[in-house]
Amino acid sequence: MIFLQNNIQSKPNFILFLFTFISTVATSQVSFNSSSLEEDFSQNLHVYSNQYLDPALSAFGSNLNNAWGFHTAEGLEAFSFRLGVVASSAVIPSSEHQFNFNNQPFTNRLRLAENDNPDLPTAFGGEATQTLIYRAEGTIDPLGAPASYEQEFDAFSGISLPLNLYPNVMPQIAMGLPLNFQVTVRGLPKVRFQGVSFYQFGIGLQNDLTDFFTENSSLHIMVGAAYSLSNFAYEPDDFFQGENQEIRFTGNSLLLDASGSYRLAFLEFYARVGYYANLAEFGVNGTYRFETEESSAVGSSPLVDQTVFEVEDPVSLDRSNAGILFNVGARVALGEILSVGIGANFANYTSLDASLFFELGKSE
């Protein structure tokens, strides 16, 4: 008893130090270089978004620029109408359905949970099965011991493309105007379903120049200009904590074209050449926050939750392209007012289209 009492009395400083050490660790915070982490996270998200969206940013104009003339260069009589629906599908090569994670300039803070399958889907690559891990490092105050924290999130999934076809369907209506002009409007109203919103709009003005070149009633020549807008947005699931998170894609396209068609009885052959200029914009909007989780692992993580870093609207990308397109096709009259048409378009992506339409108010 005397020995134990003397031993305790001889070590009061050690007991005080031990009590202070445990209290300090239990209430410690971790210091992070938040600005460096924010820059690193945004850089990785930019690299990922570029690879994920590359085919979509390039391909959207292939669908928007198709079939403005209903597979005919014959203009409408003043105040008559042509209305129907146009379906278009761009052919997306299989090589653009995935990208290899290991071949991209990601920093060492981002990695795959399992690296046995480094191929991640693009926007056209179907469902993702991989998990990504982002790591943040700091030091525990006031001890200066290193600390490391990781957060998992699912890789972005894309849409599945049957037969490698990226489809698009739009109602379309044209009205004849005086002086052989006609105006065409097409699109879809804004719809929202399960966190996804989408709309499309397009307007074009054409003029039938046939009377300036020939009196042949079977031959028609038309020139025109058209503008198209497409907007898509959705709210990501299972991503970082934050507010007002949204992924948005907007595409704008301007088209100038000239077309000709020749009719043989109920069959009409059609060809078109044009110049297009597309601008696609993509943004990851909202607040994205990396937070530590409460832990009891002394020396490796704090006992107090805290924000490691926070970024606002971390990604903004745009992609423009321009070039020449060529379109050939044919339409078949199935009576006085009903016609169907098919065509093939050749530009930066090959695409196929089909139309079904009615003509109303025609004098004949």
C-alpha positions in Angstrom: 0.0 0.0 0.0 2.8 2.4 0.9 4.6 1.5 -2.4 1.5 2.2 -4.5 0.8 5.4 -2.7 4.4 6.6 -3.2 4.3 5.6 -6.9 1.1 7.5 -7.6 2.4 10.6 -5.8 5.7 10.4 -7.8 3.8 10.6 -11.2 1.2 13.4 -11.0 2.6 15.0 -14.1 2.3 11.8 -16.2 -1.4 11.4 -15.1 -2.1 15.0 -15.9 -0.5 14.7 -19.3 -2.4 11.5 -20.1 -5.7 13.1 -19.1 -4.9 16.2 -21.2 -3.8 14.1 -24.2 -7.0 12.0 -24.2 -9.2 15.2 -23.9 -7.3 16.9 -26.7 -7.7 14.0 -29.1 -11.4 13.6 -28.2 -12.1 17.2 -29.1 -9.6 17.7 -31.8 -10.3 19.2 -35.2 -8.5 18.5 -38.5 -6.9 21.2 -40.6 -7.4 20.9 -44.3 -6.1 23.0 -47.2 -9.6 23.6 -48.4 -8.7 25.8 -51.4 -6.3 23.2 -52.7 -8.9 20.4 -52.3 -11.6 22.4 -54.0 -9.3 23.0 -57.0 -8.4 19.4 -57.1 -11.9 18.1 -56.9 -13.1 20.5 -59.6 -10.3 19.5 -61.8 -11.1 15.8 -61.5 -14.8 16.5 -62.1 -13.9 18.5 -65.3 -11.9 15.5 -66.6 -14.7 13.1 -65.8 -17.4 15.3 -67.3 -15.3 15.8 -70.5 -15.0 12.1 -71.1 -18.5 11.2 -70.0 -20.2 13.9 -72.3 -17.8 13.9 -75.3 -20.1 11.9 -77.6 -23.2 13.6 -76.5 -21.8 17.1 -76.9 -20.7 16.2 -80.4 -23.8 14.2 -81.5 -26.8 16.3 -80.4 -26.8 18.4 -83.6 -27.1 15.3 -85.8 -30.6 14.8 -84.6 -31.6 18.5 -84.3 -30.6 19.3 -87.9 -32.5 16.4 -89.6 -35.6 16.4 -91.8 -36.6 20.1 -91.7 -38.2 19.7 -95.1 -40.4 16.7 -94.5 -38.4 14.9 -97.1 -39.6 17.2 -99.8 -38.5 20.5 -101.3 -42.1 21.4 -102.4 -43.3 24.5 -100.7 -46.8 24.9 -99.2 -49.5 27.0 -100.7 -50.2 30.2 -98.7 -52.2 29.3 -95.5 -52.1 25.6 -96.0 -50.5 23.3 -93.4 -48.3 20.3 -93.2 -48.2 18.6 -89.8 -46.8 15.3 -88.5 -43.9 13.8 -86.6 -40.2 13.3 -87.4 -38.2 10.5 -85.8 -34.4 10.7 -86.1 -31.6 8.4 -84.8 -27.9 9.2 -84.8 -25.6 6.2 -85.1 -23.2 6.3 -82.1 -20.1 4.0 -82.6 -19.5 1.4 -79.9 -16.1 2.9 -79.2 -17.9 6.0 -77.8 -20.0 4.1 -75.2 -17.1 3.8 -72.7 -13.9 5.5 -71.6 -10.9 4.0 -69.7 -10.5 5.6 -66.3 -6.8 4.8 -66.2 -6.0 6.6 -69.4 -7.3 10.0 -68.1 -5.4 12.7 -66.2 -7.1 12.3 -62.9 -5.1 13.2 -59.7 -4.1 10.6 -57.2 -6.9 11.6 -54.9 -9.6 10.0 -57.1 -9.5 6.3 -57.7 -11.8 3.3 -58.6 -12.9 1.2 -55.7 -12.0 -1.9 -57.8 -9.6 -1.4 -60.6 -10.2 -4.7 -62.4 -12.7 -3.0 -64.7 -11.5 0.6 -65.5 -14.0 1.1 -68.3 -16.7 3.7 -67.3 -19.8 4.5 -69.3 -20.2 7.7 -71.3 -23.5 9.4 -71.6 -24.4 6.6 -74.1 -22.9 3.7 -72.1 -25.8 2.4 -70.1 -25.8 1.6 -66.4 -22.6 2.1 -64.4 -21.6 -0.6 -61.8 -18.3 1.0 -60.6 -17.8 3.0 -57.5 -15.3 6.0 -57.3 -13.5 7.1 -54.1 -12.3 10.6 -53.4 -9.6 11.1 -50.7 -8.8 14.2 -48.7 -5.8 14.6 -46.4 -5.3 16.9 -43.4 -3.5 17.1 -40.0 -5.0 16.7 -36.5 -4.7 19.8 -34.4 -2.8 20.5 -32.2 -0.8 17.3 -32.5 0.1 17.6 -36.2 -0.6 13.9 -36.9 -1.7 13.1 -40.5 -5.4 12.2 -41.2 -7.0 10.9 -44.3 -10.7 10.7 -45.2 -12.5 9.0 -48.1 -15.9 9.3 -49.6 -17.5 7.0 -52.1 -19.9 7.9 -55.0 -21.3 5.9 -57.8 -20.0 6.4 -61.4 -22.3 8.3 -63.7 -24.7 6.0 -65.6 -25.6 6.7 -69.3 -28.5 5.8 -71.4 -28.7 2.4 -73.2 -28.7 2.5 -77.0 -30.4 -0.3 -78.8 -28.6 -1.0 -82.1 -26.3 2.0 -81.2 -29.0 4.4 -82.2 -29.6 7.6 -80.3 -33.2 8.4 -81.0 -35.1 11.7 -81.0 -38.8 12.2 -81.9 -40.4 15.6 -82.5 -43.9 16.8 -83.6 -43.6 19.3 -86.4 -46.0 21.7 -88.2 -45.4 24.0 -91.2 -47.6 26.8 -92.6 -47.5 28.3 -96.1 -47.0 32.0 -96.4 -47.3 34.4 -99.3 -44.4 34.8 -101.8 -43.7 31.0 -101.6 -42.4 31.2 -98.1 -43.3 28.8 -95.3 -42.6 28.7 -91.6 -41.9 25.5 -89.7 -42.1 24.9 -85.9 -41.3 21.8 -84.1 -40.6 20.7 -80.6 -41.7 19.1 -77.3 -43.1 21.1 -74.3 -41.2 20.9 -71.0 -41.8 17.7 -69.2 -40.6 16.6 -65.8 -40.4 13.1 -64.5 -38.5 11.6 -61.5 -36.2 14.5 -61.2 -35.6 14.8 -65.0 -36.8 17.8 -67.1 -36.5 18.0 -70.9 -37.8 20.2 -73.7 -36.9 20.9 -77.4 -37.9 23.8 -79.7 -37.1 24.6 -83.3 -38.2 27.2 -85.9 -37.3 27.5 -89.5 -38.1 29.6 -92.5 -38.0 28.2 -96.1 -38.6 29.6 -99.5 -39.6 27.7 -102.7 -37.4 29.0 -105.5 -38.7 26.6 -108.2 -40.3 29.4 -110.3 -37.0 31.1 -110.8 -35.3 28.0 -112.3 -37.9 25.8 -114.0 -41.5 25.4 -115.0 -41.3 21.6 -114.5 -44.1 20.9 -111.9 -42.3 17.7 -110.8 -39.1 19.5 -109.8 -38.8 21.7 -106.7 -35.9 23.7 -105.2 -36.0 25.3 -101.8 -33.6 27.2 -99.5 -34.0 27.8 -95.8 -32.6 28.6 -92.4 -33.5 26.9 -89.0 -32.7 27.3 -85.4 -33.0 24.5 -82.8 -32.7 24.5 -79.0 -32.6 21.4 -76.7 -32.5 21.5 -72.9 -32.0 18.6 -70.5 -31.6 18.6 -66.7 -31.6 16.1 -63.9 -30.9 15.9 -60.2 -28.1 13.5 -59.4 -28.6 10.8 -56.8 -26.0 9.3 -54.4 -23.5 12.1 -55.0 -21.8 14.5 -52.5 -23.8 16.3 -49.9 -25.0 19.7 -50.8 -27.9 21.8 -52.0 -29.6 22.7 -55.3 -27.6 20.1 -57.2 -28.4 19.8 -60.9 -26.7 18.6 -64.1 -27.8 20.6 -67.1 -27.2 20.2 -70.9 -28.2 22.8 -73.4 -27.7 22.6 -77.2 -28.2 25.3 -79.8 -28.0 24.7 -83.5 -28.2 27.0 -86.6 -28.7 25.4 -90.1 -28.6 26.9 -93.6 -29.6 24.6 -96.3 -30.7 24.1 -99.9 -32.8 21.2 -101.1 -34.3 19.7 -104.2 -36.9 17.0 -104.9 -38.3 15.3 -108.0 -41.7 13.6 -108.0 -42.6 10.5 -110.1 -46.3 9.8 -109.6 -46.7 9.0 -105.9 -42.9 8.7 -105.2 -40.7 11.7 -104.6 -36.8 11.7 -104.3 -35.1 14.2 -102.1 -31.6 15.6 -101.6 -30.3 18.4 -99.3 -27.0 20.0 -98.6 -26.4 22.4 -95.7 -24.1 24.2 -93.4 -24.6 23.7 -89.6 -23.1 25.4 -86.5 -23.7 23.8 -83.2 -23.0 25.0 -79.6 -23.4 22.6 -76.7 -23.1 23.7 -73.1 -22.9 21.5 -70.0 -22.9 22.4 -66.3 -22.7 20.7 -62.9 -24.6 23.3 -60.8 -25.3 23.7 -57.1 -23.3 23.2 -53.9 -21.2 20.0 -53.4 -19.7 19.4 -49.9 -17.2 16.9 -48.7 -17.8 16.3 -44.9 -16.1 14.0 -42.5 -18.1 11.5 -40.6 -18.0 10.9 -36.8 -15.5 8.3 -35.8 -13.8 6.9 -32.7 -10.6 5.9 -34.3 -8.2 7.9 -32.2 -5.2 9.2 -34.2 -6.8 8.6 -37.6 -10.0 10.7 -37.6 -11.7 13.4 -35.4 -14.6 12.9 -33.1 -16.3 16.0 -34.5 -17.9 16.2 -37.9 -16.6 19.1 -40.1 -16.7 20.3 -43.7 -13.5 19.5 -45.6 -14.3 21.7 -48.6 -17.3 23.1 -50.5 -17.6 24.0 -54.2 -20.2 25.9 -56.1 -21.1 25.1 -59.7 -17.9 23.1 -60.2 -18.2 22.3 -63.9 -19.0 24.4 -67.0 -18.1 23.0 -70.4 -19.0 24.0 -73.9 -18.3 22.4 -77.3 -18.8 24.0 -80.7 -18.6 22.4 -84.1 -19.6 23.3 -87.6 -19.5 21.6 -91.0 -21.3 20.4 -94.1 -24.2 18.0 -94.0 -25.7 16.0 -96.8 -29.1 14.3 -96.7 -30.8 12.0 -99.2 -34.2 10.4 -98.9 -37.6 9.8 -100.4 -41.3 10.1 -99.6 -44.3 8.1 -100.6 -47.8 9.6 -101.0 -50.4 7.4 -99.4 -53.4 9.4 -100.6 -54.3 13.0 -101.1 -53.2 14.2 -97.6 -51.0 11.5 -96.1 -47.3 10.8 -96.8 -44.4 9.0 -95.2 -40.7 9.6 -95.8 -37.3 8.1 -94.9 -33.8 9.5 -95.2 -30.1 9.2 -94.3 -28.0 12.1 -93.1 -24.2 12.4 -93.3 -22.4 14.9 -91.1 -20.1 14.4 -88.1 -22.4 11.5 -87.2 -24.4 9.4 -89.6 -28.1 9.4 -88.8 -31.4 8.0 -90.1 -34.8 9.6 -90.0 -38.4 8.9 -90.9 -41.5 11.2 -91.1 -45.2 10.8 -91.3 -47.3 13.9 -92.1 -50.6 15.2 -93.3 -51.3 18.2 -95.7 -54.3 20.3 -95.0 -55.8 23.2 -96.9 -54.3 22.3 -100.3 -56.3 23.7 -103.2 -55.9 20.7 -105.5 
